Amino acid sequence: LMKTIDEDYTGSYDIIDLIIWRVFLDSTSRISAVHQLTLDNLQYDEARNFAYFDNIREKRGKITKVVIRKDTYDLIMNHYIPWREKNNINTNDLFPAKNGIDEDGNATWSQMTKESIYRRVRKIGNIVGLTGFRPHSIRKTSANLLYKEHGIEATQQILLHESSDTTMKHYIEKTGVDDVFAKILSEEKNNNESE
């Protein structure tokens, strides 16, 4: 997907696919939240070195931030916005869709539908041969990465779950017996070496 920012790229993806991928992966957000994102909502927090889309309505009416990494923000500012300007995309929606032609022969733009975002994510899955890939797949992958790095409490909060039970039951990969046994053996080995 990073090839989509190259001037000579002629593949079947575009920079919109790249930004969709990065926003889903960074934010762990649901499609209903990502669908609402606009350029006006995009903020950069210099002190904490990340960006976010502010005042986004999530499940059950919660108002939250959709947080993205600094490098994704840089892609938006340095590549995506100039690409949009070059292509006369004149909508504030982060993910635009062409919806017609005006009386002067210029394309008109509106918000991409959830279904179109969903189809683009499924198409992204083709890159690595995943059938049935969908936005929720990215959310679950991000949740597992967060869990491994920061634990259940942080993962639950980022996913906006009321309970860590929901996070554990529906998002975190179950550890196999062989993984648990390997961890025990590794800990025993480390204890024996330190004695």
Disulfide bonds with the S-S distance in Angstrom:
none
